[in-house]
Amino acid sequence: MKVLLIDDDEKLCRLIRGYLEPMGFTVELAHSGQAGLESALQGSFDAILLDVMLPEIDGFEVLRQLRRHSQVPVLMFTARGDETDRIVGLEMGADDYLPKTFSSRELLARLRAVIRRSRMVENGTSEVVAAEGCAGKIRIADLVIDADTRSVNQGEELLALTAIEFDLLMAMVENKGRILSRDRLLDIVAGRDYTVFDRSIDVHISSLRRKLNDNPKAPRYIKTVRSAGYMFL
């Protein structure tokens, strides 16, 4: 698996490469936003590790320009850890987010997860079932949710959900017709080794709705209950 690491901290880059390469990764390095963007657009990578604070152009601008041409998985990280940074990154299309206090094992787990989800979407490996009640699978309208493979099909299309989006969807489906507060949803996903914070729940729900083609003004699946939370219809 080939990874592009864009970070101006050369010592950290060497440490990350030294850890990932024995795990089966080839790691290419770039130490500025412009150099990283050029490498990302010219090369073929399974994932990109992208720092926010970069010389020349910052990580947000790299991500913005990259998303015009590519849906390669992007895992962002920052030393600042600001909530605003994380929200902006997620809204611009980052697949996951890590503060720079991450452990090497956490980085490896998240990196493998974003690559695995991306390959499932590319290969269409999820199976659509024809009937309700199959083991590990739930059918609601045109959705088929497979709890075993953690995949969701809408008709014949395999949806590219992040791990957090899948867990939020499952939580709401399992509580269909009941309102789940943001605090409750936060409790559900906060124990799953994600960096989750209060306002990000709204960002993830918004992204989930977009992928489900669910209009919040006339919802088919997810209803916002003002001052209360969300409910799966």
C-alpha positions in Angstrom: 0.0 0.0 0.0 1.4 3.4 -1.0 0.9 6.4 1.3 1.8 10.1 0.8 2.7 11.9 4.0 2.5 15.7 3.8 4.1 17.3 6.8 6.8 19.9 7.4 8.0 18.2 10.5 10.8 16.1 9.0 11.6 14.3 12.2 8.0 13.2 12.6 7.9 12.1 9.0 10.9 9.9 9.5 9.3 8.3 12.6 6.0 7.7 10.8 7.7 6.2 7.8 9.9 4.0 10.0 6.8 2.7 11.7 4.6 2.1 8.7 7.1 0.6 6.2 7.6 -2.6 8.2 3.8 -2.8 8.3 3.6 -3.2 4.5 3.4 0.5 3.5 5.5 2.5 1.0 5.6 6.0 2.3 6.4 9.0 0.1 7.2 12.3 1.9 6.4 15.9 1.0 7.3 18.8 3.3 5.2 21.7 2.0 1.6 22.1 0.9 2.5 22.8 -2.7 4.9 19.9 -3.0 2.4 17.6 -1.4 -0.4 18.7 -3.7 1.7 18.2 -6.8 2.7 14.7 -5.6 -0.9 13.8 -4.7 -2.1 14.8 -8.2 0.7 13.2 -10.1 1.0 9.9 -8.2 -1.2 7.0 -7.3 -1.7 6.6 -3.6 -3.9 4.4 -1.4 -4.2 7.2 1.2 -2.8 10.6 2.1 -1.7 11.7 5.6 -2.1 15.5 5.6 -1.1 18.0 8.2 -3.1 21.2 8.6 -0.2 23.6 9.3 2.0 23.6 6.2 4.3 26.2 4.5 3.2 27.7 1.1 -0.4 26.5 1.3 -2.1 24.9 4.3 -3.6 21.5 4.5 -7.2 22.8 4.0 -6.2 24.3 0.7 -4.4 21.1 -0.3 -7.5 19.1 0.5 -9.8 21.6 -1.3 -7.8 21.4 -4.5 -7.3 17.7 -4.2 -11.0 17.0 -3.9 -11.6 18.6 -7.3 -9.7 15.7 -8.9 -9.6 12.8 -6.5 -11.5 10.9 -3.8 -8.3 9.3 -2.4 -8.8 8.7 1.4 -7.3 11.6 3.4 -6.4 11.3 7.1 -5.7 14.8 8.5 -3.9 15.7 11.7 -2.9 18.8 13.5 -0.9 19.9 16.5 -3.5 22.6 17.4 -6.4 20.2 17.9 -8.9 23.0 17.5 -12.6 22.0 17.2 -13.0 24.4 14.3 -10.1 22.8 12.4 -11.7 19.4 12.7 -15.1 20.6 11.6 -13.6 22.4 8.6 -11.6 19.3 7.6 -14.5 17.0 7.8 -16.8 19.4 5.8 -14.2 19.7 3.1 -14.0 15.9 2.6 -11.4 14.5 5.0 -12.1 10.9 5.8 -10.8 11.0 9.4 -8.9 13.3 11.7 -6.2 12.8 14.3 -4.6 15.3 16.8 -0.8 15.0 16.8 -0.9 13.3 20.2 -1.9 10.1 18.4 -0.2 6.8 19.1 1.5 4.8 16.3 -1.1 2.0 16.8 -4.0 4.4 16.5 -2.6 5.9 13.3 -2.1 2.4 11.8 -5.6 1.4 12.7 -7.3 4.5 11.3 -5.1 4.4 8.2 -6.0 0.8 7.5 -9.7 1.6 8.1 -9.9 4.5 5.6 -8.1 2.4 3.0 -10.4 -0.6 3.6 -13.6 1.5 3.3 -12.3 3.1 0.1 -11.5 -0.3 -1.5 -14.9 -1.7 -0.6 -16.5 1.2 -2.5 -14.2 0.9 -5.5 -14.7 -2.9 -5.7 -18.4 -3.0 -4.9 -17.8 -5.9 -2.5 -21.0 -5.4 -0.5 -23.8 -7.9 -1.3 -27.4 -6.7 -1.8 -30.0 -9.1 -0.3 -33.4 -9.7 -1.8 -35.4 -10.2 1.4 -35.7 -8.8 4.9 -34.5 -10.7 8.0 -31.2 -12.1 6.6 -28.6 -12.6 9.3 -26.6 -9.5 10.0 -28.5 -7.4 7.4 -31.3 -4.9 7.7 -33.5 -3.7 4.9 -35.3 -0.3 5.2 -36.9 1.0 2.1 -34.1 1.0 -0.5 -31.4 0.7 2.1 -29.6 -2.6 2.9 -27.4 -2.3 6.0 -24.9 -5.1 6.6 -23.7 -5.1 10.2 -21.1 -7.9 9.5 -19.3 -6.1 6.7 -20.2 -2.6 8.0 -21.5 -1.6 4.6 -24.7 0.1 3.3 -26.2 -0.2 -0.1 -28.9 2.1 -1.5 -30.4 0.2 -4.4 -27.4 -1.1 -6.4 -25.0 1.6 -5.1 -22.5 0.9 -2.3 -22.4 4.1 -0.2 -19.0 5.4 0.9 -19.7 5.9 4.6 -17.1 6.6 7.1 -16.9 4.5 10.3 -18.5 7.2 12.4 -21.3 7.7 9.8 -22.0 4.0 9.8 -22.1 3.8 13.6 -24.5 6.8 13.8 -26.7 5.3 11.2 -26.8 2.0 13.0 -27.6 3.7 16.3 -30.5 5.6 14.8 -31.8 2.5 12.9 -31.7 0.4 16.1 -33.8 3.1 17.8 -36.1 3.7 14.8 -38.9 6.1 15.7 -37.2 7.4 18.9 -35.4 10.6 19.3 -31.6 10.4 20.1 -30.1 13.5 21.6 -26.7 14.7 20.4 -25.3 13.7 23.8 -26.6 10.2 23.4 -25.2 9.9 19.9 -21.9 11.2 21.2 -21.9 8.6 23.9 -22.5 5.9 21.4 -19.6 6.7 19.1 -17.2 8.2 21.6 -16.1 4.8 22.8 -15.2 3.6 19.4 -11.6 5.1 19.2 -12.7 8.1 17.2 -11.9 11.7 17.9 -15.5 12.9 18.4 -16.7 16.1 19.9 -20.1 17.7 20.3 -20.5 19.9 17.3 -19.0 17.2 15.0 -22.2 15.1 15.4 -24.0 17.6 13.3 -21.3 17.6 10.7 -21.4 13.8 10.5 -25.2 13.7 10.3 -25.1 16.3 7.5 -22.6 14.2 5.6 -24.6 11.1 6.2 -27.7 12.7 4.9 -25.9 13.9 1.8 -24.7 10.4 1.0 -28.2 9.0 1.5 -29.7 11.7 -0.7 -31.9 12.7 2.2 -33.3 16.2 2.1 -33.5 17.5 5.7 -36.5 19.7 4.7 -38.4 16.6 3.5 -36.6 13.7 5.1 -37.1 10.1 4.1 -34.7 8.7 6.8 -33.3 11.2 9.3 -35.5 13.8 10.9 -34.1 16.7 13.0 -36.1 17.3 16.1 -35.4 20.9 17.2 -33.7 21.2 20.5 -33.9 17.5 21.0 -31.8 15.6 18.5 -32.3 13.2 15.6 -34.7 10.4 14.8 -34.7 7.7 12.1 -38.2 7.6 10.5 
